[in-house]
Amino acid sequence: MNDLWVQVAYLVASVLFVLGIRSLTKPDTARRGMQLAAVGMLIAVVGTLLLHEIVDYRWIMVGLIVGALLGYPMGMWVPMTAMPQRIALSHLFGSLAASLVGIAEYNTAMHVQHEPIASARMAALGLEVLFGSLTVTGSFMACGKLQGFVTERSVTYRGQNTVNISLFTLAVLMFVYLVVEPGAETVFYAMVVLATVLGVMMVLPIGGADMPVVLSLLNSYTGLSAAATGFALHNNVLIITGALDGASGFLLSVLMCKAMNRSFTNVLFGAFGAEVTAPTGAGAETAKLAVKSISVEDAAMQLAYARLVIIAPGYGMAVAQCQHEVRELSELIERRGGEVKFAIHPVAGRMPGHMNVLLAEVDIPYERLYGMEDINPEFSRADVALVIGANDVVNPAARNEPGSPIYGMPILDVDQAKSVIVLKRSMNPGFAGIENHLFYEAKTFMLFGNAKDSVAKLVAEIKNV
């Protein structure tokens, strides 16, 4: 009877996971989607506690308590600026759990049950441990690059791609050998070690500009590892949720690559963002010009009398945590008769949807958030385009400079606006490590300083206009 209730719980949880993901496709139902998924996870956990295989709940309770003590602070107190790192850590913990379960299952079969492992089950255990171990160290490296305790630039050396491909090929050969000879313990644990090394080696040469794609890809790996765990344990809910996670992560990676006009091979092996690139051709001539600074008073005057203002937020807004001030600024412009729209690039920030989450956090209406395809035609009639901490996603080099690393990447057409005001701390390049030609154009004005302070000063000044 307990097993029947477990399967019912798994079925209900799986349905809630699917409905939750479906709800995440629209901003106004996203919160409900997360709640459905959370309820589904609670039901899955409760159902698992009814498994007849459980003979002692003490260590399970310890795990639940430790997990809750770690999960609550990570969910409630981690700032939005650190959300990509938190997601990387979630991938790390999820893949670590899958890897440990796979190693424990293999060890139990070899030394406790003393029975041969079927090739099909060994294939599931091998995939579980291979993808899980790779994702553990890969997620750690991604978190380190995002947090700054590992350099966010690409770390490359001669023959690096050859070494990485060779290591991956060796890991795959070990996996195939284990499927044929499941009892080869030395090969199994060697594959675990090799996979952990491979996770480091694969993420190390990837620059910070590609972190949104890396996070999505790691999400896919975590899902594949979870699905393999489900096959190894004959657990239906793990198979379903792992497949959902793996497929959604892979599709998101494809969408992110499309948004950057990049291929998977270019992201994984291109060493994008390895060094600051000097402008060439027409860009070199543009870079010889000096940028024009603007005072808060003059910037406030432009915004106060603008009929249409398009705000293009980037990671700088997240770092400064100025979304509250941005909302106040937009409301102030609208009270004076202007119209405000927000231009959201798919890879702005350090994770997919980063800007949407920040702006939704301060209750900016969803209908004012426009995707790149919808907002780009509007820039030509905008009186002011206000860029807050964005860099590569507004760089005209993506259109004009065939030699640029970001050439061909779809960007926000900020340079089509009548006037452009850029809020930025300094002239340091973005993640791509290249000069932004937009900053040197005649219509562009730079307002240097902390974005939170700058927007607050703009709000105060507009009130006096």
Phi, psi and omega per residue, in radians:
M1 nan -0.690 3.110
N2 -1.053 -0.729 -3.132
D3 -1.105 -0.614 3.103
L4 -1.107 -0.792 3.129
W5 -1.148 -0.578 3.090
V6 -1.100 -0.797 -3.130
Q7 -1.162 -0.655 3.078
V8 -1.100 -0.767 3.123
A9 -1.075 -0.727 3.123
Y10 -1.122 -0.688 3.138
L11 -1.139 -0.805 3.118
V12 -1.083 -0.764 3.136
A13 -1.068 -0.737 -3.131
S14 -1.110 -0.730 3.105
V15 -1.084 -0.735 3.133
L16 -1.154 -0.632 3.081
F17 -1.088 -0.777 -3.136
V18 -1.122 -0.800 3.120
L19 -1.109 -0.642 3.112
G20 -1.102 -0.795 3.122
I21 -1.122 -0.691 3.109
R22 -1.071 -0.704 -3.138
S23 -1.183 -0.439 -3.135
L24 -1.255 -0.144 -3.119
T25 -1.308 -0.241 3.131
K26 -2.215 2.357 -3.090
P27 -1.019 -0.668 -3.055
D28 -1.321 -0.196 3.085
T29 -1.990 0.058 -3.063
A30 -1.107 -0.716 3.137
R31 -1.076 -0.751 3.106
R32 -1.111 -0.638 3.112
G33 -1.086 -0.742 3.108
M34 -1.130 -0.663 3.131
Q35 -1.165 -0.703 3.094
L36 -1.090 -0.767 3.138
A37 -1.124 -0.664 3.127
A38 -1.144 -0.731 3.094
V39 -1.118 -0.707 3.097
G40 -1.049 -0.731 3.120
M41 -1.142 -0.691 3.107
L42 -1.074 -0.771 3.130
I43 -1.114 -0.710 3.133
A44 -1.105 -0.710 3.134
V45 -1.157 -0.794 3.128
V46 -1.083 -0.735 3.112
G47 -1.070 -0.715 3.137
T48 -1.092 -0.597 3.141
L49 -1.184 -0.204 3.119
L50 -1.617 -0.037 -3.113
L51 -1.004 2.387 -3.091
H52 -1.237 -0.334 3.141
E53 -1.201 -0.335 -3.093
I54 -1.281 2.154 -3.137
V55 -1.978 -0.235 -3.122
D56 -2.635 2.175 -3.065
Y57 -1.648 -0.036 -3.004
R58 -1.107 -0.883 -3.137
W59 -1.199 -0.527 3.084
I60 -1.124 -0.740 3.125
M61 -1.147 -0.661 3.082
V62 -1.067 -0.754 3.114
G63 -1.098 -0.726 3.120
L64 -1.101 -0.722 -3.121
I65 -1.184 -0.824 -3.141
V66 -1.091 -0.753 3.123
G67 -1.072 -0.725 3.121
A68 -1.162 -0.697 3.139
L69 -1.152 -0.559 3.095
L70 -1.449 -0.697 -3.039
G71 -1.237 -0.671 -3.095
Y72 -1.101 -0.875 3.096
P73 -1.073 -0.655 -3.141
M74 -1.129 -0.586 -3.133
G75 -1.448 -0.586 -3.000
M76 -1.717 -0.589 -2.956
W77 -1.940 -0.228 3.094
V78 -1.214 2.192 -3.121
P79 -1.160 2.756 -3.121
M80 -1.067 -0.510 3.125
T81 -1.121 -0.455 -3.117
A82 -1.770 0.173 -3.104
M83 -1.078 -0.689 3.085
P84 -1.043 -0.701 3.097
Q85 -1.121 -0.676 -3.139
R86 -1.136 -0.670 3.099
I87 -1.130 -0.719 3.094
A88 -1.051 -0.707 3.107
L89 -1.150 -0.632 3.092
S90 -1.091 -0.739 3.070
H91 -1.059 -0.719 -3.126
L92 -1.053 -0.872 -3.095
F93 -1.141 -0.725 -3.139
G94 -1.112 -0.792 3.137
S95 -1.243 -0.553 3.074
L96 -1.120 -0.728 3.108
A97 -1.070 -0.782 3.141
A98 -1.106 -0.740 -3.131
S99 -1.105 -0.785 -3.124
L100 -1.132 -0.679 3.093
V101 -1.102 -0.749 3.133
G102 -1.094 -0.772 3.124
I103 -1.126 -0.722 -3.140
A104 -1.130 -0.721 3.131
E105 -1.122 -0.731 3.128
Y106 -1.138 -0.774 -3.133
N107 -1.134 -0.684 3.121
T108 -1.108 -0.777 -3.141
A109 -1.109 -0.646 -3.064
M110 -1.400 -0.652 -2.956
H111 -2.048 -0.204 3.124
V112 -1.916 -0.922 -3.115
Q113 -1.424 -0.426 3.128
H114 0.886 0.809 3.115
E115 -2.258 2.603 -3.125
P116 -1.144 2.518 3.133
I117 -1.612 2.219 3.115
A118 -1.116 2.605 -3.092
S119 -1.046 -0.668 -3.131
A120 -1.131 -0.742 3.124
R121 -1.209 -0.627 3.111
M122 -1.153 -0.608 3.097
A123 -1.109 -0.729 3.118
A124 -1.153 -0.787 3.121
L125 -1.112 -0.701 -3.136
G126 -1.119 -0.789 3.099
L127 -1.112 -0.710 3.134
E128 -1.016 -0.838 -3.094
V129 -1.318 -0.657 -3.116
L130 -1.126 -0.953 3.139
F131 -1.196 -0.647 -3.136
G132 -1.132 -0.837 -3.124
S133 -1.125 -0.713 3.112
L134 -1.079 -0.703 -3.099
T135 -1.260 -0.555 3.127
V136 -1.003 -0.984 -3.101
T137 -1.305 -0.564 3.082
G138 -1.097 -0.736 3.114
S139 -1.167 -0.659 3.100
F140 -1.088 -0.751 3.120
M141 -1.143 -0.711 3.112
A142 -1.103 -0.757 3.082
C143 -1.057 -0.753 3.138
G144 -1.095 -0.710 3.110
K145 -1.158 -0.690 3.139
L146 -1.230 -0.669 -3.107
Q147 -1.418 -0.461 3.085
G148 1.846 -0.066 3.114
F149 -1.488 -0.082 2.897
V150 -2.176 2.388 -3.083
T151 -0.958 2.340 -3.135
E152 -1.369 -0.199 3.097
R153 -1.383 2.800 3.087
S154 -1.202 2.392 3.065
V155 -1.948 1.925 -3.043
T156 -2.210 2.819 3.032
Y157 -2.639 2.857 -3.088
R158 -1.079 2.284 3.115
G159 1.364 0.280 -3.064
Q160 -1.093 -0.785 -3.138
N161 -1.079 -0.675 3.114
T162 -1.094 -0.739 3.131
V163 -1.113 -0.818 -3.104
N164 -1.114 -0.764 3.130
I165 -1.135 -0.655 3.119
S166 -1.132 -0.756 3.120
L167 -1.103 -0.736 3.139
F168 -1.143 -0.722 3.110
T169 -1.075 -0.729 3.114
L170 -1.095 -0.721 3.112
A171 -1.095 -0.719 3.115
V172 -1.135 -0.703 3.113
L173 -1.116 -0.684 3.072
M174 -1.078 -0.733 3.126
F175 -1.059 -0.825 -3.137
V176 -1.074 -0.721 3.132
Y177 -1.085 -0.699 -3.135
L178 -1.166 -0.591 3.085
V179 -1.096 -0.655 3.131
V180 -1.379 -0.703 -3.117
E181 -2.180 1.355 -3.074
P182 -1.027 -0.397 -3.072
G183 -1.417 0.015 -3.117
A184 -1.388 1.449 -3.072
E185 -1.075 -0.719 -3.117
T186 -1.031 -0.733 3.125
V187 -1.149 -0.687 -3.134
F188 -1.048 -0.903 -3.094
Y189 -1.262 -0.496 3.038
A190 -1.143 -0.647 3.100
M191 -1.148 -0.661 3.101
V192 -1.070 -0.834 -3.136
V193 -1.113 -0.758 -3.122
L194 -1.114 -0.678 3.132
A195 -1.138 -0.686 3.109
T196 -1.143 -0.683 3.080
V197 -1.150 -0.701 -3.120
L198 -1.102 -0.619 3.096
G199 -1.035 -0.727 3.097
V200 -1.170 -0.835 -3.047
M201 -1.145 -0.545 -3.107
M202 -1.357 -0.561 -3.090
V203 -1.576 -0.471 -3.084
L204 -0.967 -0.748 -3.117
P205 -1.422 -0.005 -3.110
I206 -1.598 2.204 -3.095
G207 -1.384 2.934 -3.111
G208 -1.066 -0.463 -3.137
A209 -1.094 -0.443 -3.081
D210 -1.745 0.173 -3.101
M211 -1.065 -0.625 3.079
P212 -1.010 -0.700 3.130
V213 -1.204 -0.727 -3.125
V214 -1.082 -0.757 3.130
L215 -1.083 -0.729 3.116
S216 -1.130 -0.716 -3.132
L217 -1.173 -0.703 3.090
L218 -1.132 -0.614 3.060
N219 -1.059 -0.709 3.102
S220 -1.127 -0.753 3.120
Y221 -1.074 -0.712 3.118
T222 -1.077 -0.728 3.110
G223 -1.113 -0.739 3.118
L224 -1.100 -0.695 3.105
S225 -1.120 -0.714 3.122
A226 -1.146 -0.707 3.121
A227 -1.115 -0.725 3.094
A228 -1.099 -0.643 3.075
T229 -1.060 -0.730 3.117
G230 -1.053 -0.730 3.108
F231 -1.157 -0.680 -3.120
A232 -1.175 -0.615 -3.085
L233 -1.731 0.000 -3.062
H234 0.990 0.782 -3.094
N235 -1.939 1.924 -3.025
N236 -1.149 -0.678 -3.073
V237 -1.193 -0.574 3.081
L238 -1.200 -0.662 3.108
I239 -1.098 -0.808 -3.091
I240 -1.172 -0.881 -3.090
T241 -1.200 -0.634 3.097
G242 -1.105 -0.737 3.106
A243 -1.120 -0.727 3.086
L244 -1.059 -0.808 -3.125
D245 -1.127 -0.797 -3.121
G246 -1.114 -0.797 -3.112
A247 -1.178 -0.776 -3.116
S248 -1.151 -0.679 3.106
G249 -1.123 -0.702 3.131
F250 -1.175 -0.776 3.127
L251 -1.105 -0.676 3.108
L252 -1.135 -0.665 3.076
S253 -1.067 -0.732 3.118
V254 -1.090 -0.760 3.137
L255 -1.130 -0.684 3.115
M256 -1.139 -0.734 3.099
C257 -1.096 -0.700 3.113
K258 -1.107 -0.702 -3.138
A259 -1.138 -0.441 3.126
M260 -1.802 0.059 -3.088
N261 0.959 0.770 -3.117
R262 -2.149 2.751 3.049
S263 -1.794 2.836 3.099
F264 -1.017 -0.768 -3.124
T265 -1.110 -0.617 3.126
N266 -1.199 -0.664 3.112
V267 -1.165 -0.803 -3.043
L268 -1.348 -0.515 -3.030
F269 -2.193 0.027 -3.041
G270 -1.501 -0.183 -3.132
A271 0.935 0.790 -3.129
F272 -1.162 2.382 3.122
G273 1.418 0.457 -3.086
A274 -1.256 -0.575 -3.125
E275 -2.712 2.827 3.110
V276 -1.236 2.229 -3.092
T277 -1.797 2.258 3.113
A278 -1.317 2.519 3.117
P279 -1.098 2.605 3.104
T280 -2.177 2.872 3.084
G281 1.022 -2.291 -3.135
A282 -1.098 -0.541 3.116
G283 -1.125 -0.615 3.119
A284 -1.137 -0.655 3.102
E285 -1.171 -0.681 3.123
T286 -1.118 -0.695 -3.075
A287 -1.209 -0.254 3.118
K288 -1.308 -0.290 3.141
L289 -1.382 2.699 3.100
A290 -1.535 2.569 3.059
V291 -1.308 2.727 -3.131
K292 -1.906 2.089 3.075
S293 -1.433 2.736 3.110
I294 -2.304 2.522 3.113
S295 -1.401 2.802 3.102
V296 -1.064 -0.670 -3.112
E297 -1.094 -0.800 -3.127
D298 -1.204 -0.687 3.112
A299 -1.121 -0.730 3.132
A300 -1.120 -0.634 3.122
M301 -1.107 -0.767 3.121
Q302 -1.081 -0.777 -3.103
L303 -1.214 -0.619 -3.078
A304 -1.145 -0.602 -3.068
Y305 -1.850 0.145 3.125
A306 -1.327 2.488 3.081
R307 -1.480 -0.617 3.113
L308 -2.368 2.146 3.069
V309 -2.056 2.212 3.071
I310 -1.938 2.104 -3.127
I311 -1.722 2.173 3.109
A312 -1.927 1.707 -3.118
P313 -1.452 2.685 3.079
G314 -2.475 -2.893 -3.068
Y315 -1.091 -0.479 3.101
G316 -1.027 -0.588 3.078
M317 -1.167 -0.675 3.128
A318 -1.167 -0.735 -3.134
V319 -1.101 -0.766 -3.114
A320 -1.343 -0.268 -3.104
Q321 0.945 0.842 -3.053
C322 -1.828 0.334 -3.103
Q323 -1.075 -0.544 3.092
H324 -1.152 -0.767 3.110
E325 -1.152 -0.622 3.117
V326 -1.125 -0.721 3.093
R327 -1.092 -0.758 3.126
E328 -1.087 -0.693 3.112
L329 -1.105 -0.791 -3.127
S330 -1.114 -0.694 3.122
E331 -1.156 -0.641 -3.137
L332 -1.171 -0.738 3.106
I333 -1.099 -0.709 -3.124
E334 -1.204 -0.610 3.087
R335 -1.130 -0.426 3.111
R336 -1.561 0.120 3.070
G337 1.721 -0.015 3.130
G338 -1.490 2.938 3.097
E339 -2.034 2.392 -3.117
V340 -2.148 2.268 3.046
K341 -2.219 2.652 3.139
F342 -1.953 2.230 -3.132
A343 -1.711 2.040 -3.061
I344 -1.948 1.997 3.059
H345 -1.488 2.492 -3.075
P346 -1.006 -0.527 -3.104
V347 -1.997 0.375 3.048
A348 -1.185 2.364 -3.068
G349 1.568 -2.713 -3.069
R350 -2.094 0.199 3.027
M351 -2.758 2.721 3.113
P352 -1.028 2.294 3.109
G353 1.379 0.181 -3.079
H354 -0.987 -0.839 -3.096
M355 -1.204 -0.676 3.109
N356 -1.017 -0.743 -3.126
V357 -1.137 -0.765 -3.122
L358 -1.098 -0.769 -3.101
L359 -1.280 -0.620 3.086
A360 -1.167 -0.501 3.135
E361 -1.045 -0.522 -3.120
V362 -1.848 0.366 3.005
D363 1.113 0.561 2.972
I364 -1.295 2.215 -3.043
P365 -0.965 2.443 -3.111
Y366 -1.052 -0.577 -3.075
E367 -1.203 -0.188 3.093
R368 -1.611 -0.089 3.111
L369 -1.652 2.038 -3.049
Y370 -1.988 2.350 3.033
G371 -1.235 2.929 -3.046
M372 -1.021 -0.767 -3.094
E373 -1.134 -0.584 -3.100
D374 -1.425 -0.585 -3.028
I375 -1.559 -0.465 -3.064
N376 -0.996 -0.711 3.093
P377 -1.129 -0.296 -3.085
E378 -1.465 -0.344 -3.049
F379 -1.093 -0.591 -3.083
S380 -1.133 -0.401 3.104
R381 -1.815 0.073 3.132
A382 -1.373 2.337 3.070
D383 -1.267 -0.695 -3.141
V384 -2.415 2.325 2.940
A385 -1.875 2.081 -3.099
L386 -1.808 1.937 -3.113
V387 -1.707 2.089 -3.089
I388 -1.992 1.609 3.025
G389 1.355 0.094 3.079
A390 -1.510 2.646 -3.117
N391 -2.394 -1.390 -3.045
D392 -1.088 -0.556 -3.058
V393 -1.345 -0.068 3.076
V394 -2.144 0.262 -3.047
N395 -1.485 1.999 -3.132
P396 -1.091 -0.243 3.098
A397 -1.012 -0.448 3.116
A398 -1.120 -0.422 3.104
R399 -1.746 -0.597 -2.891
N400 -1.828 -0.298 -3.006
E401 -2.054 1.689 -3.136
P402 -1.012 -0.446 -3.137
G403 -1.500 -0.043 -3.100
S404 -1.352 2.518 3.101
P405 -1.059 -0.403 -3.116
I406 -1.789 0.189 -3.109
Y407 -1.031 2.299 -3.117
G408 1.623 -0.208 3.118
M409 -1.256 2.210 3.071
P410 -1.078 2.314 -3.114
I411 -2.245 2.941 2.991
L412 -1.332 2.284 -3.068
D413 -1.427 0.954 -3.108
V414 -1.053 -0.623 -3.080
D415 -1.187 -0.117 3.102
Q416 -1.488 -0.181 3.131
A417 -1.246 2.769 -3.132
K418 -1.146 -0.614 3.110
S419 -2.508 2.509 -3.129
V420 -2.188 2.207 3.060
I421 -2.021 2.161 -3.080
V422 -1.952 2.124 3.055
L423 -1.654 2.094 -3.028
K424 -2.722 2.551 3.125
R425 -1.215 -0.765 -3.059
S426 -2.696 -3.038 3.117
M427 -1.602 0.280 3.105
N428 -1.067 2.481 -3.138
P429 -1.239 2.907 3.101
G430 -1.408 -2.869 -3.086
F431 -1.056 -0.558 -3.109
A432 -1.230 -0.252 3.073
G433 1.274 0.479 -3.126
I434 -2.193 2.768 3.135
E435 -1.197 2.505 3.094
N436 -1.766 1.953 -3.074
H437 -1.197 -0.376 3.136
L438 -1.004 -0.637 -3.043
F439 -1.157 -0.316 -3.074
Y440 -1.792 -0.004 -3.109
E441 -1.281 2.719 -3.028
A442 -1.097 -0.542 -3.080
K443 -1.533 -0.054 -3.055
T444 -1.684 2.369 3.123
F445 -2.233 2.359 -3.081
M446 -1.766 2.245 3.027
L447 -1.968 1.720 -3.037
F448 -1.421 2.602 3.093
G449 2.336 3.078 3.069
N450 -1.097 2.261 -3.045
A451 -1.055 -0.659 -3.137
K452 -1.083 -0.792 3.121
D453 -1.178 -0.713 -3.104
S454 -1.115 -0.783 -3.138
V455 -1.169 -0.675 3.104
A456 -1.084 -0.696 3.098
K457 -1.176 -0.648 3.088
L458 -1.103 -0.733 3.117
V459 -1.068 -0.825 -3.127
A460 -1.102 -0.672 -3.091
E461 -1.270 -0.692 3.136
I462 -1.105 -0.602 3.105
K463 -1.085 -0.437 -3.129
N464 -1.623 -0.131 -3.116
V465 -1.267 nan nan
